[in-house]
Amino acid sequence: MTGEPFRARLYPKDALPGRLEGVNTPSAFPVTPRRILHLFLVLLVACGVALLFLVGPAGKRGRSAAPELTIGQGLELDGHTATNSDGDDEIITIAAASIEPMDEEVPAGSNDESITIAAASIEPMGEPVPLVLHQDGLSMSTVSAASTVGEVLAEEGVVIGAGDYLYPSAGSLVTAGTHIYIYRARELFLTVGGETTTVHSRKATVAEVLDEAEVSLGALDRVEPALDAPLEDGLTIRVVQVREEFETVEEVIPLSVVYQDDPTMDMGQYLVLDWGADGLIHREYRAVYEDGQEIERELLNEWEQPPSDQIIAQGTKPVNFVETPQGPLRYRYSLEMYATWYRPASCGKPPDSPSYGIAATGLIVERGIVAVDPNVIPLGTWLYVPGYGQALAADTGSAVIGNIIDLGFADHEVPDWSTRWVTVYILE
């Protein structure tokens, strides 16, 4: 039935209070005391349900003076037309109606053409009241029929932003003379430790904003602008986190190596006489950091522990080599000697003698065993005889005196040596 005209009457006898119900309208309603009583009850019901208008959906669609219905005059209620057909001349003021389904229909009571309609909830229309809106240091007087502070702000196009403070709250009811206060928050940019965030605050100074944001300041921290500086929209507040640290740095002083010549040692031989020790430089600094970056470094103290030298002995005695079929041999010195040869059989002892073929050191006489004068070459000395080879001084003889050397051979060997002077090399 939305948008279609309908005839409606106030039906106070059996209708629920606060409901406008569709009926089959009778053709006549005589003016009687009972009718007057009905009208009185209807007005009483209308006043009661008017309270619903303050929070009802119909009241949000507009606030204007309630329309007046004269007997016989049609009235559009939420897109419908209602007609009072009781025939009297009284003027009845009613509220707008929102259509709701009825559980039961009201039976027809006359021969007139009638339409059964859904019930309509009566909602009172609020009267415009004077208000005062305060924001940004300015006051504005206005008139509104809105029921709550939030509706008033919506009518005026006022938006409450992040951090803004509204008093009374948006859900508070409006009465004549209500003062609405809006305290706007400023949009600020807060940089702490190099990281920037956006904050909204109604505070007056930088110090209050930092306290509100729970930013703790260190003893050396720096704030830009100053803590007592006033705020303005778009202001950037920078907290430079400053810390002071004391640092100890140690630097090693390498030791020096000192070589000392030793003529008793062969060239190429070394001996550590003193290992020495590295030195140390000890420095103490005071360093200042801003937002993690070092900006200042001051030397407070410095002391040095000098190193001690490492001392190494190095041989200076010349080292000689003699070339042999087996490769170069290192020798200490050489002697010019007259070299003869001998075998066990030439020693004057019979073969059955227990000492036959035994050298003075107990070794068996054979190739590589030589007899020497111990005063010239100590027994047990290794030597090299060109043409004969390496040998061990392990025997003596009555005829071996001075620079004479007797080269040993086994009985089964055929000596390949001719007696002569030769250079004998005393090996290492």
Secondary structure as the mmCIF struct_conf table of DSSP 4:
data_model
#
loop_
_struct_conf.conf_type_id
_struct_conf.id
_struct_conf.beg_label_comp_id
_struct_conf.beg_label_asym_id
_struct_conf.beg_label_seq_id
_struct_conf.end_label_comp_id
_struct_conf.end_label_asym_id
_struct_conf.end_label_seq_id
TURN_TY1_P TURN_TY1_P1 THR A 2 GLY A 3
STRN STRN1 PRO A 5 PRO A 5
TURN_TY1_P TURN_TY1_P2 PRO A 12 ASP A 14
BEND BEND1 ALA A 15 ALA A 15
HELX_LH_PP_P HELX_LH_PP_P1 LEU A 16 LEU A 16
TURN_TY1_P TURN_TY1_P3 PRO A 17 GLY A 18
STRN STRN2 ARG A 19 LEU A 20
BEND BEND2 SER A 27 SER A 27
HELX_RH_AL_P HELX_RH_AL_P1 PRO A 33 ALA A 50
HELX_RH_3T_P HELX_RH_3T_P1 LEU A 51 LEU A 54
TURN_TY1_P TURN_TY1_P4 VAL A 55 VAL A 55
BEND BEND3 GLY A 56 GLY A 56
TURN_TY1_P TURN_TY1_P5 PRO A 57 ALA A 58
HELX_RH_3T_P HELX_RH_3T_P2 GLY A 59 ARG A 61
HELX_LH_PP_P HELX_LH_PP_P2 ALA A 65 PRO A 67
STRN STRN3 GLU A 68 THR A 70
TURN_TY1_P TURN_TY1_P6 ILE A 71 GLY A 72
STRN STRN4 GLY A 74 LEU A 77
TURN_TY1_P TURN_TY1_P7 ASP A 78 GLY A 79
STRN STRN5 HIS A 80 THR A 83
BEND BEND4 ASP A 86 ASP A 86
STRN STRN6 ILE A 91 THR A 93
STRN STRN7 ALA A 96 GLU A 100
BEND BEND5 ASP A 103 GLU A 104
HELX_LH_PP_P HELX_LH_PP_P3 GLU A 105 ALA A 108
BEND BEND6 SER A 110 ASP A 112
STRN STRN8 ALA A 119 GLU A 123
HELX_LH_PP_P HELX_LH_PP_P4 PRO A 124 PRO A 128
STRN STRN9 VAL A 129 GLN A 135
TURN_TY1_P TURN_TY1_P8 ASP A 136 GLY A 137
STRN STRN10 LEU A 138 SER A 144
BEND BEND7 SER A 147 SER A 147
STRN STRN11 THR A 148 THR A 148
HELX_RH_AL_P HELX_RH_AL_P2 VAL A 149 GLU A 156
TURN_TY1_P TURN_TY1_P9 GLY A 157 GLY A 157
TURN_TY1_P TURN_TY1_P10 ALA A 162 GLY A 163
STRN STRN12 TYR A 165 TYR A 167
BEND BEND8 PRO A 168 PRO A 168
TURN_TY1_P TURN_TY1_P11 ALA A 170 GLY A 171
BEND BEND9 SER A 172 SER A 172
STRN STRN13 LEU A 173 LEU A 173
HELX_LH_PP_P HELX_LH_PP_P5 VAL A 174 VAL A 174
TURN_TY1_P TURN_TY1_P12 ALA A 176 GLY A 177
STRN STRN14 THR A 178 TYR A 183
HELX_LH_PP_P HELX_LH_PP_P6 ARG A 184 ALA A 185
STRN STRN15 ARG A 186 VAL A 192
TURN_TY1_P TURN_TY1_P13 GLY A 193 GLY A 194
STRN STRN16 GLU A 195 SER A 201
BEND BEND10 ALA A 204 ALA A 204
STRN STRN17 THR A 205 THR A 205
HELX_RH_AL_P HELX_RH_AL_P3 VAL A 206 GLU A 212
TURN_TY1_P TURN_TY1_P14 ALA A 213 GLU A 214
HELX_LH_PP_P HELX_LH_PP_P7 VAL A 215 GLY A 218
TURN_TY1_P TURN_TY1_P15 ALA A 219 LEU A 220
STRN STRN18 ARG A 222 GLU A 224
BEND BEND11 PRO A 225 PRO A 225
TURN_TY1_P TURN_TY1_P16 LEU A 227 ASP A 228
HELX_LH_PP_P HELX_LH_PP_P8 ALA A 229 ALA A 229
STRN STRN19 PRO A 230 PRO A 230
HELX_LH_PP_P HELX_LH_PP_P9 LEU A 231 LEU A 231
TURN_TY1_P TURN_TY1_P17 ASP A 233 GLY A 234
STRN STRN20 THR A 236 VAL A 240
STRN STRN21 VAL A 242 ILE A 253
STRN STRN22 VAL A 257 ASP A 266
TURN_TY1_P TURN_TY1_P18 MET A 267 GLY A 268
STRN STRN23 TYR A 270 ASP A 274
STRN STRN24 ALA A 277 ALA A 277
STRN STRN25 GLY A 279 GLU A 290
TURN_TY1_P TURN_TY1_P19 ASP A 291 GLY A 292
STRN STRN26 GLN A 293 GLN A 305
STRN STRN27 SER A 308 SER A 308
STRN STRN28 GLN A 310 LYS A 317
STRN STRN29 ASN A 320 VAL A 322
TURN_TY1_P TURN_TY1_P20 PRO A 325 GLN A 326
STRN STRN30 LEU A 329 TYR A 342
HELX_RH_3T_P HELX_RH_3T_P3 PRO A 344 CYS A 347
BEND BEND12 GLY A 348 GLY A 348
TURN_TY1_P TURN_TY1_P21 PRO A 351 ASP A 352
BEND BEND13 SER A 353 SER A 353
TURN_TY1_P TURN_TY1_P22 PRO A 354 GLY A 357
STRN STRN31 ILE A 358 ILE A 358
TURN_TY1_P TURN_TY1_P23 ALA A 360 THR A 361
BEND BEND14 GLY A 362 GLY A 362
HELX_LH_PP_P HELX_LH_PP_P10 LEU A 363 LEU A 363
STRN STRN32 ILE A 364 ILE A 364
HELX_LH_PP_P HELX_LH_PP_P11 VAL A 365 VAL A 365
TURN_TY1_P TURN_TY1_P24 ARG A 367 GLY A 368
STRN STRN33 ILE A 369 ALA A 371
TURN_TY1_P TURN_TY1_P25 PRO A 374 VAL A 376
BEND BEND15 ILE A 377 ILE A 377
TURN_TY1_P TURN_TY1_P26 LEU A 379 GLY A 380
STRN STRN34 TRP A 382 VAL A 385
TURN_TY1_P TURN_TY1_P27 PRO A 386 TYR A 388
STRN STRN35 GLY A 389 ASP A 395
TURN_TY1_P TURN_TY1_P28 SER A 398 ALA A 399
BEND BEND16 GLY A 402 ASN A 403
STRN STRN36 ILE A 404 GLY A 408
TURN_TY1_P TURN_TY1_P29 ASP A 411 HIS A 412
BEND BEND17 GLU A 413 GLU A 413
STRN STRN37 ARG A 420 LEU A 427
#
